[in-house]
Amino acid sequence: MLVIIVAVISPIIYDLGVGVVLGLVALTVALCGLGVWVIFRSTPAEIRFIPGPQGLPSQRVPRLAVFTLVPGAIVGATVLGLVGLPLGWVLVMVALAFFPAGFLASRYDARVTKLDRDLAVFLRVVGTTATAIGTTVSEALGRIDLRSMANLAPAIRRLHLRLLAGATPELCWDRLVTECGSELIRRSVRIFLDGVRMGGEPEEVGARASLLAMKTNFLREKRKLTTRTFAWLTIALHATVTFLLTFVIAVVSAFGDLIQKVGLPDMAGQSNINLTTFFSLSFHNMHLLETLMGPVVVALAIVNALAPQLADGGYPYRIFFHLSITLAASGVNLIVSPLLANAIMGSIPGF
């Protein structure tokens, strides 16, 4: 924030030159990038989703939306920019194109999170049931009560039907993992099946695998307590910073245009003194700042969308949800700020 204000005010007080202005702008973007890099290095890395186009429609649709809407939005933004549409409207349209992909990715992320929460209960119950009635895991699947694991119940029913149909158990369990799309489910199920196959008691093996899933979910929830607040705080700060940046530049630019048109008569009334010289103000670099404002706002939108995604570590394509919000906020600020600046300048008597 301080760097942005200095970058805007300093060229007005004194002509710093193009090099210093470019340096201040580059410093602003570099500091934001440094913050994202620190978040990336400090947050724990975790693979939560199984890559690949397989799975249920809820797993395929977000990927399809990203691969279709995002390239189309980029091409459309380029065309609109070449046509001459203002950057603010271009960013709003790109945000509208990104939002469906980000929304679908967020829903898929929430769905997998709910499946992971039911995993610990499922493994413990199926292991206990198999040991209690002295049967195999496949038969125990038909004896368990699925009401305590409502999110995972449809996938378990499909697994049980495949096993009853005589399909290979290994392929049936692999299909369950693929449909769920969760790396935690893949690891926990593999631990459970390998332990039972090697002669372990299903109840004991299920308890161990359930403990892994439960502790992982517990750590994720602790992480989300911080990252969820951080995400919305970052978006709010981005909207505030971009508004201040665009509004201050718009006000200063409008003030410079007006003050250069007004002359201050001297005491003898013989000549006019240029107000720019009288107040020792310099507006030589305002055009450069206005030109650089667009790229800086776009860079801030990208950086502030990356920060929550890296901190939370959810579904990778969910970044387009945050990016749609930051781009929309940036576009609205670019549209509204000049209108507010002109309204303020127009309300001053004598101008």
Secondary structure as UniProt FT lines:
FT   HELIX           2..13
FT   HELIX           18..42
FT   HELIX           57..83
FT   HELIX           87..133
FT   HELIX           137..140
FT   TURN            141..143
FT   HELIX           146..149
FT   TURN            150..152
FT   HELIX           153..164
FT   TURN            165..166
FT   HELIX           169..180
FT   HELIX           183..197
FT   TURN            198..199
FT   HELIX           202..259
FT   TURN            260..261
FT   STRAND          263..265
FT   TURN            267..268
FT   STRAND          272..274
FT   HELIX           275..278
FT   TURN            279..280
FT   TURN            284..285
FT   HELIX           286..312
FT   HELIX           316..318
FT   HELIX           319..346
FT   TURN            349..350
//
